[in-house]
Amino acid sequence: MTTPVKDSKLGAPKIDQPQLQAGGGTASGTTKARTVDELSPLLSQYLKTIYVDVTKRLDLGTKEGQLRWLIEEQEYSGQDAELLGDGSFSQFANYFMSGSASVMKPAQPVDESYPISNYFISSSHNTYLTGNQLSSDSSVDAYKNVLLRGCRCVEIDVWDGEEMSDSSSDEEAALGNPGAADAKRDKKKSKSGFGIRKRLGLKFGRKGKSPEDTDPEASPPKEDGQKIKPWHSTAFTSRAEPRVYHGYTLTREMSFRAVCATIRDYAFKSSNLPLIVSLEVHTCPEQQEIMVELMNEYWKGLLLELPLDPAQASETVNLPTLKDLENKILVKVKRGHSKPPMTGPTPTALQTPAPPLKHTTSAESVATTSTTSSAEAGPNGEKKTPAPKPKVIDNLSKLGVYFGGYHYKSLDSPEAKIPTHVFSLSEKMLMEVHETDPAGLFNHNRHFFMRAYPKGLRLTSSNLNPSVFWRAGVQIVALNWQRWDGGMMQNEAMFAGTLGWVLKPEGYRSTSNETTQKTAVPHHNLDLSIEFLAGQDIPLPPEEDDPKDLKPYVKIELHVESHEERNAEPVPGNGRGQKSEHKHKTKTYRTTNPDFGGETIKFQRVHGVTEELTFVRFKVMDDERLSDDLAAWACFRLDRLQPGLRMLHLYDSNGVITKGVLLVRIRKTVSRT
């Protein structure tokens, strides 16, 4: 079997310094991401030439001259005048090495006074995965990684623990050694004698020992007064506990306990704004009780268990303001209509009877047709009847205080009027709603929550185009954070330097009377000019190790609301594509320190621009004979792209901030259409 080509855009998260990795939050707010340690001779020469010219015209040796230059040419307030000091070249150079000269305008503090549905939220899809959707590992480090990078909505797919797992091993995993629990695997057998994962492994050719080949003995139980009593067993040593993995795929699993512990430890390290935990529940009622038990144990003091006003019922309670929920973990979970208690030991179910669903997937889980067929086929290829998806018990459902998940039927269904409901729709379904009822979709999202997630066929963990869904008012656009593509680059631009919650444009808020996406915000014409002067320390692509072989050019793309989006017509690419119709590129150079010589890229009379929802993406590509490789990138929201002479800081192909910068001059004119 041939070895698959390595996907340079996909891989395990960087865990050594996640705060230096882009994503969607505070990572770009670090000092290192906006400063330059030293200037190369080429950049110094360009700055000296500019300094001489500015001094002749404005006399930087005077405070008046400094203020005029900052305000008129840098279009910035005079608050940075002190950085120019006595007006000498060394002070002038220091200004460009500081964060004040960055292309990216600093994020303003978020206004926390609005109900929580009035914000865009930096969100992750299948957070536990470190790679593709079929065969990658699940890891608590993936949760640590995204939380330290500013993510404010994480997802957990929870399944039954089908084997008695030692609590001490799970506790060890929860404290930072997930391998102790990850070694235990699914033991369920088919008539063929092979477990589902074994058969999938044979089908897809995953190397290494199968789960059935490794079954380490359980560690001796720890004498711990805090040990949770077992659910099934009368013994005090072990019990089956829920597991986290991507069902009926080759992805590795880990304990739900370990995930809870990691979320507790990192939920509020980079942000004090609320964290949403989106639960995809595949467990039986008994295991759901254990889930509630573990969340209460690990998130004690953080978990919001009741409405802020306990007297209000979940179906009538109003959404609180963002300020009210600081440092709180909010659970998003399926909710249904309460039923009288059932006889027997099974806990109360919330959902009304529904047709059986395929056990291999859920509305938010990714599985392929072939995988589903493998999971449901008998040893001789005969089809098995899929088991119905477990219903959510009352004790678990009640934890979805402000995020109660309902199956989407229509925007006119009774559930669509419940203040705390959430509809989760795939990208394809959401685009269909956008085409058939655009006004209804826009109006719904001004008041209530909606979540968009990637379609099931994105096996390589590629992402949808998030700006299309933000412009439709969707608050939670879930992305695969382990994938470095245009979707994640735009996510970084939307949330860079923030605490992971961004207030929607005024026309998108619940306080607005606007009724359509087309009229919600003013649309402008844009003239954008980017003059490239020089670059320094451009990073190499993953497969390149010789700086002399780098042949960089810069590709610039504008991600602008399309005519079809505004007019409820079929969106090009159905919201999938991340490539822009507005794109240009520079010439190719051959050095990590290119002299662009003032080469200028222009975007003229671009129509339909909304500054808060338009994105400018820079990609430094390595010019190759067959397929050009991504060496570095940067992405900015248009309203935060600062004009003037600026330093453009670069991330490498894995999203880590580098020493690489481009010296550019930005000219931006936005006018009414």
GIMOHU-V881916 format. One record per backbone hydrogen bond with DSSP energy under -1.0 kcal/mol. CO is the residue of the C=O (numbers start at 1). NH is the residue of the N-H. If there is no record, write none. Layout:
BEGIN
co=CO nh=NH
co=CO nh=NH
END
This chain:
BEGIN
co=7 nh=10
co=9 nh=484
co=17 nh=20
co=18 nh=21
co=20 nh=657
co=25 nh=497
co=26 nh=29
co=27 nh=30
co=31 nh=34
co=40 nh=44
co=41 nh=45
co=42 nh=46
co=43 nh=47
co=44 nh=48
co=45 nh=49
co=46 nh=50
co=47 nh=51
co=48 nh=52
co=49 nh=53
co=50 nh=54
co=51 nh=55
co=52 nh=56
co=53 nh=57
co=54 nh=58
co=55 nh=59
co=59 nh=62
co=62 nh=66
co=63 nh=67
co=64 nh=68
co=65 nh=69
co=66 nh=70
co=67 nh=71
co=68 nh=72
co=69 nh=73
co=69 nh=74
co=70 nh=76
co=78 nh=81
co=80 nh=83
co=81 nh=84
co=82 nh=85
co=84 nh=87
co=88 nh=92
co=89 nh=93
co=90 nh=94
co=91 nh=95
co=92 nh=96
co=93 nh=97
co=94 nh=98
co=97 nh=36
co=98 nh=101
co=99 nh=102
co=101 nh=647
co=103 nh=642
co=112 nh=323
co=114 nh=322
co=115 nh=118
co=118 nh=504
co=120 nh=502
co=122 nh=152
co=123 nh=479
co=126 nh=129
co=128 nh=139
co=134 nh=250
co=136 nh=252
co=137 nh=130
co=140 nh=144
co=141 nh=145
co=142 nh=146
co=143 nh=147
co=144 nh=148
co=146 nh=151
co=147 nh=150
co=149 nh=24
co=152 nh=276
co=153 nh=124
co=154 nh=278
co=156 nh=280
co=157 nh=245
co=158 nh=282
co=159 nh=243
co=160 nh=162
co=165 nh=239
co=166 nh=170
co=167 nh=171
co=168 nh=172
co=169 nh=173
co=170 nh=174
co=171 nh=175
co=172 nh=177
co=173 nh=176
co=177 nh=180
co=178 nh=181
co=178 nh=182
co=179 nh=183
co=181 nh=184
co=190 nh=193
co=194 nh=190
co=195 nh=199
co=196 nh=200
co=197 nh=201
co=198 nh=202
co=199 nh=203
co=200 nh=204
co=201 nh=205
co=201 nh=206
co=210 nh=213
co=211 nh=214
co=222 nh=224
co=224 nh=227
co=239 nh=165
co=242 nh=256
co=243 nh=159
co=244 nh=254
co=254 nh=244
co=255 nh=259
co=256 nh=260
co=257 nh=261
co=258 nh=262
co=259 nh=263
co=260 nh=264
co=261 nh=265
co=262 nh=266
co=263 nh=267
co=266 nh=269
co=272 nh=327
co=275 nh=330
co=276 nh=154
co=277 nh=332
co=278 nh=156
co=280 nh=158
co=284 nh=288
co=285 nh=289
co=286 nh=290
co=287 nh=291
co=288 nh=292
co=289 nh=293
co=290 nh=294
co=291 nh=295
co=292 nh=296
co=293 nh=297
co=294 nh=298
co=295 nh=299
co=299 nh=302
co=299 nh=303
co=302 nh=329
co=309 nh=312
co=313 nh=316
co=313 nh=317
co=320 nh=116
co=322 nh=325
co=323 nh=326
co=325 nh=328
co=328 nh=275
co=329 nh=304
co=330 nh=277
co=332 nh=279
co=333 nh=405
co=348 nh=394
co=368 nh=372
co=369 nh=373
co=370 nh=374
co=371 nh=375
co=372 nh=376
co=373 nh=377
co=376 nh=384
co=378 nh=381
co=382 nh=378
co=392 nh=350
co=393 nh=397
co=394 nh=398
co=396 nh=399
co=397 nh=400
co=399 nh=401
co=403 nh=333
co=404 nh=422
co=405 nh=335
co=410 nh=413
co=413 nh=416
co=414 nh=417
co=415 nh=418
co=418 nh=421
co=420 nh=404
co=422 nh=406
co=423 nh=451
co=425 nh=453
co=426 nh=430
co=427 nh=431
co=428 nh=432
co=429 nh=433
co=430 nh=434
co=431 nh=435
co=432 nh=436
co=433 nh=437
co=437 nh=441
co=438 nh=442
co=439 nh=443
co=440 nh=444
co=441 nh=445
co=444 nh=447
co=444 nh=448
co=449 nh=423
co=450 nh=476
co=451 nh=425
co=452 nh=478
co=453 nh=427
co=455 nh=458
co=457 nh=459
co=458 nh=461
co=459 nh=133
co=465 nh=468
co=466 nh=470
co=467 nh=471
co=469 nh=474
co=470 nh=473
co=475 nh=121
co=476 nh=452
co=479 nh=125
co=480 nh=483
co=482 nh=11
co=483 nh=485
co=485 nh=489
co=486 nh=490
co=487 nh=491
co=488 nh=492
co=489 nh=493
co=490 nh=494
co=491 nh=495
co=492 nh=496
co=495 nh=498
co=500 nh=122
co=502 nh=120
co=505 nh=508
co=506 nh=509
co=509 nh=512
co=523 nh=673
co=524 nh=609
co=525 nh=671
co=526 nh=606
co=527 nh=669
co=528 nh=603
co=529 nh=667
co=530 nh=601
co=531 nh=665
co=532 nh=598
co=533 nh=596
co=533 nh=597
co=534 nh=663
co=536 nh=661
co=541 nh=544
co=546 nh=549
co=547 nh=550
co=551 nh=623
co=552 nh=589
co=553 nh=621
co=554 nh=586
co=555 nh=619
co=556 nh=584
co=557 nh=617
co=559 nh=615
co=562 nh=566
co=563 nh=567
co=564 nh=569
co=571 nh=574
co=573 nh=576
co=575 nh=465
co=582 nh=558
co=584 nh=556
co=592 nh=538
co=594 nh=535
co=599 nh=532
co=601 nh=530
co=603 nh=528
co=606 nh=526
co=609 nh=524
co=610 nh=613
co=611 nh=639
co=614 nh=638
co=615 nh=559
co=616 nh=636
co=617 nh=557
co=618 nh=634
co=619 nh=555
co=620 nh=631
co=620 nh=632
co=621 nh=553
co=622 nh=629
co=629 nh=622
co=632 nh=620
co=633 nh=651
co=634 nh=618
co=636 nh=616
co=637 nh=640
co=638 nh=641
co=640 nh=105
co=644 nh=666
co=646 nh=664
co=647 nh=103
co=648 nh=662
co=650 nh=658
co=651 nh=633
co=652 nh=655
co=655 nh=22
co=656 nh=652
co=660 nh=650
co=661 nh=536
co=662 nh=648
co=663 nh=533
co=663 nh=534
co=664 nh=646
co=665 nh=531
co=666 nh=644
co=667 nh=529
co=669 nh=527
co=671 nh=525
END
